[in-house]
Amino acid sequence: MDVDLKQLNYLEYAAGFRPILGSALLDYYVRLATPVDYVLGFYDEGKPVGSAVLLQRTCPPGCLELTYFCVAPTVSARGYGRAVVEKTIAFANDQGIRELTCRLMKSTQFFDAALHIIEDAGFQYVEDARIFRCEIDDPTRENWQYSVSMYFEKLRDRLNRLGFSCVSFAHADDGLLQRVTDDSNNGFDDRYPIAPLVSGVYGCFLPDYSFIAHKDGIPAAVTIVLRADSESLVFQLISEADAFKSSGSLILPVMCSLEHAISSDYKRVSYCVFSSNKASLKAMKDLFGKLTAHETIMFCYRLAID
């Protein structure tokens, strides 16, 4: 099946594709797109049938994330999804992109179909992650605050006795910030670089909600928070430096961030923790065992473009 592709601006998407595709999640990713990203529209005989979004976000040079793709409900199960992905890969190749990543949430309605399409297109499984999503609505906010404050008070006292301190990115001194954002020499897992998150998210990064745990000025653990919308926060990175593995310091910036979120007007928070990061995953499970949370799995795939 052959479809025509056009790069869209927001107005073209809103007028021609939003009413037909009817995807709130696609709308969200289109709004995230910046001048270095791509919103693609696909037509069959002049009629819109699908769309895809390629975002730079935290990807290294030469790499983009196939953040979302979908087809119109009226043409589902006719091969358009496969055509959209194939055309998107060809478009990325024309732009000089050498690698695409794609993340699929197992809880979504079309997970099985999307997984089949990207695997057939050559994407290879890399790893999976756990997504923890917590509602902090008004009826439960008081219970949250009590549970978190009791847990956090004991944790903070123990880690302080071990010499750990925690500070937000907004209040960290220049030396500590430079140590954290030096991705070549900060001791953190270099698969998830910190500097692009801090410098490349176009105002979504929240320095007041993002925290650094450190010992004697040496970064031990970080939590970096992004704003998803006016009511939601996403804890985009939760990571511990190699020298402080198993120290327990990881939970300190998480709790500081969570405490700050609870005291604000945000109604929900989400955490993404890669399953290969055993310490992070255990810390999150320990924490959210005490709180109400919904857990789902996200699968990460990668495609090297010849």
C-alpha positions in Angstrom: 0.0 0.0 0.0 1.3 3.4 -0.9 0.4 6.6 1.0 1.5 10.2 0.5 3.4 12.0 3.2 3.5 15.6 4.2 5.2 17.4 7.0 2.6 19.3 9.0 2.5 22.4 11.1 0.2 22.6 14.0 -2.6 24.4 12.2 -2.6 21.8 9.4 -2.7 19.0 11.9 -5.5 20.6 13.9 -7.7 21.4 10.8 -7.1 18.3 8.7 -6.2 15.4 11.1 -7.4 16.0 14.6 -11.1 15.6 13.8 -10.4 12.4 11.8 -7.9 10.7 14.1 -9.6 11.6 17.4 -6.5 10.8 19.5 -6.0 12.8 22.6 -2.5 11.3 23.1 -1.5 12.3 19.6 -2.7 15.8 20.3 -0.5 15.9 23.3 2.7 14.8 21.4 1.9 17.2 18.6 1.8 20.1 21.1 5.2 19.0 22.4 6.8 19.3 19.0 9.4 22.0 18.5 11.0 23.4 15.3 13.5 20.5 15.4 10.8 17.8 15.5 8.5 16.4 12.8 4.7 16.0 12.7 3.8 13.9 9.7 0.5 13.5 7.9 -0.4 10.6 5.6 -2.9 10.8 2.8 -4.6 8.2 0.6 -6.0 9.8 -2.6 -5.9 13.2 -0.9 -7.8 12.0 2.3 -6.0 12.1 5.7 -5.6 8.5 7.0 -2.8 8.7 9.6 -0.2 10.6 11.4 3.2 10.1 13.2 5.3 12.3 15.5 9.1 12.2 15.6 10.6 14.0 18.5 14.2 14.9 19.3 13.6 15.2 23.1 16.6 13.6 24.8 17.9 11.6 21.8 21.6 12.0 20.8 22.4 13.6 17.4 21.3 11.5 14.5 18.5 9.8 16.5 14.8 10.6 16.8 12.0 9.0 18.8 9.0 7.7 17.0 6.9 8.9 19.8 3.4 8.1 18.4 1.7 6.9 15.3 -1.9 6.1 14.5 -4.4 5.8 11.7 -8.0 6.9 11.4 -10.5 4.5 13.0 -12.4 4.3 9.7 -9.4 2.7 8.0 -8.0 0.5 10.8 -6.9 -3.1 10.0 -6.3 -2.3 6.4 -2.5 -2.0 6.4 -2.3 1.7 6.8 -0.4 1.4 10.1 2.3 -0.5 8.4 2.4 2.0 5.6 2.7 4.9 8.0 5.7 3.3 9.8 7.5 2.4 6.6 7.0 5.9 5.2 8.1 7.4 8.5 11.4 5.4 8.5 12.0 6.4 4.9 11.4 10.1 5.8 13.8 9.9 8.7 16.4 8.4 6.5 16.0 11.3 4.1 16.7 13.7 7.0 20.0 12.0 7.7 18.6 10.2 10.8 20.5 7.0 11.5 18.5 5.6 14.5 14.9 5.6 15.6 13.6 4.6 19.0 10.0 3.7 19.8 8.3 3.1 23.2 5.0 1.2 23.5 2.8 1.0 26.6 1.4 -2.4 27.2 -1.8 -1.0 28.6 -2.8 0.9 25.4 -5.7 -0.4 23.3 -3.7 -1.1 20.2 -0.5 -2.4 21.8 -0.5 -5.8 20.0 -1.1 -4.3 16.6 1.6 -1.6 17.1 4.1 -4.1 18.4 3.6 -6.3 15.4 4.0 -3.4 13.0 7.3 -2.1 14.4 8.8 -5.5 14.8 8.0 -6.2 11.1 9.6 -2.9 10.3 12.9 -4.0 11.9 12.7 -2.5 15.3 14.6 -4.5 17.9 13.7 -4.9 21.6 16.1 -3.0 23.9 14.6 -3.0 27.4 11.4 -2.4 29.3 10.4 0.0 32.0 7.8 0.2 34.7 5.5 3.2 34.7 4.0 4.2 38.1 1.1 6.6 37.8 -0.4 8.1 41.0 -3.5 10.2 41.5 -3.2 13.0 44.0 -6.7 14.3 43.9 -8.3 16.4 46.7 -10.0 13.6 48.6 -6.8 11.7 49.0 -4.3 14.5 49.2 -4.3 14.6 53.0 -3.6 10.9 53.3 -0.8 11.2 50.8 0.8 14.0 52.7 0.6 12.1 56.0 2.0 8.9 54.5 4.8 10.6 52.6 5.8 13.0 55.5 6.1 10.1 58.0 8.1 8.0 55.6 10.2 10.9 54.4 11.1 12.1 57.9 12.7 8.8 58.9 14.4 8.5 55.5 15.9 12.0 55.6 17.2 11.5 59.1 18.9 8.3 58.2 20.5 9.6 55.1 21.6 12.8 56.7 23.4 10.8 59.3 25.2 9.1 56.5 26.3 12.5 55.1 23.8 12.9 52.2 22.1 16.1 51.5 19.4 17.0 48.8 18.9 20.2 46.9 16.7 21.2 44.0 18.3 22.0 40.6 17.0 25.6 41.1 19.1 26.0 44.3 22.2 23.9 43.6 25.5 25.8 43.2 27.3 25.9 39.9 29.9 23.3 40.9 27.3 20.7 41.7 25.3 21.4 38.6 28.4 21.1 36.4 29.2 17.8 38.0 25.7 16.5 37.4 25.4 17.7 33.7 28.8 16.5 32.7 27.6 13.3 31.1 31.1 12.1 30.3 32.2 12.1 33.9 29.3 12.2 36.4 29.2 8.5 37.3 25.6 8.0 36.1 24.4 5.5 33.5 25.4 7.1 30.2 22.5 5.4 28.4 20.3 8.1 29.9 22.2 11.3 29.7 21.2 14.1 32.0 22.4 17.2 30.1 19.9 16.9 27.2 17.1 16.6 29.7 18.1 19.8 31.5 19.0 21.9 28.5 16.8 20.5 25.7 13.2 20.3 26.9 12.1 23.8 25.9 10.7 25.0 29.2 9.2 21.7 30.3 12.0 21.0 32.8 11.0 22.0 36.3 14.2 22.9 38.3 12.2 23.4 41.5 10.8 19.9 41.4 14.0 18.2 40.2 16.5 17.2 42.9 20.1 16.2 43.4 21.2 14.0 46.3 24.9 14.5 47.0 27.6 13.7 49.5 30.4 16.3 50.1 29.4 17.9 46.8 29.6 14.7 44.8 26.3 13.8 43.0 24.8 10.6 44.2 21.3 10.5 42.7 19.0 12.6 40.7 15.3 13.0 39.9 14.5 15.1 36.9 10.8 16.2 36.5 9.0 17.5 33.5 5.6 19.1 33.2 3.2 17.0 31.2 0.3 19.4 31.4 -1.2 21.8 33.9 -2.3 19.0 36.2 0.4 16.3 35.6 4.1 15.8 36.3 6.4 13.2 34.8 9.4 12.0 36.7 11.5 11.5 33.6 14.8 10.3 35.1 15.5 8.6 38.3 19.1 7.6 38.5 21.9 6.8 41.0 25.6 7.2 40.4 27.8 4.1 40.3 29.8 5.1 43.4 26.6 5.2 45.5 24.8 2.1 44.3 22.9 0.4 47.2 23.5 3.5 49.4 19.8 4.3 49.6 20.4 7.8 48.3 18.3 7.2 45.3 15.0 7.6 47.2 16.0 10.9 48.7 15.6 13.1 45.5 12.5 11.1 44.6 10.9 11.8 47.9 11.9 15.5 47.8 10.3 15.8 44.4 7.2 13.9 45.4 6.8 16.0 48.6 7.0 19.2 46.5 4.4 17.9 44.0 2.0 16.9 46.7 2.2 20.4 48.3 1.3 21.9 44.9 -1.9 21.9 42.8 -0.8 19.0 40.6 -3.3 16.1 40.6 -1.1 13.3 39.3 2.5 12.2 39.0 4.0 9.5 36.8 7.4 7.8 37.2 9.3 5.9 34.5 11.9 3.4 35.8 13.8 1.1 33.5 13.7 -2.5 34.7 17.5 -2.9 34.2 18.0 -0.3 36.8 17.4 -2.7 39.7 18.1 -0.2 42.5 15.6 2.4 41.1 12.9 -0.2 40.5 13.2 -1.6 44.0 13.1 1.9 45.5 10.0 2.8 43.5 8.2 -0.5 44.4 9.1 0.0 48.1 7.7 3.6 48.0 4.6 2.9 46.0 3.8 -0.1 48.0 2.9 2.5 50.7 0.9 4.7 48.2 -1.9 4.2 45.7 -0.4 3.7 42.3 -1.2 2.2 38.9 1.7 0.3 37.3 2.1 -0.6 33.7 5.0 -1.7 31.4 6.6 0.2 28.6 8.6 -1.6 26.0 11.6 0.2 24.3 12.6 -0.6 20.8 15.4 0.7 18.5 15.9 0.7 14.7 19.3 1.3 13.0 18.6 2.9 9.6 20.9 1.8 6.9 
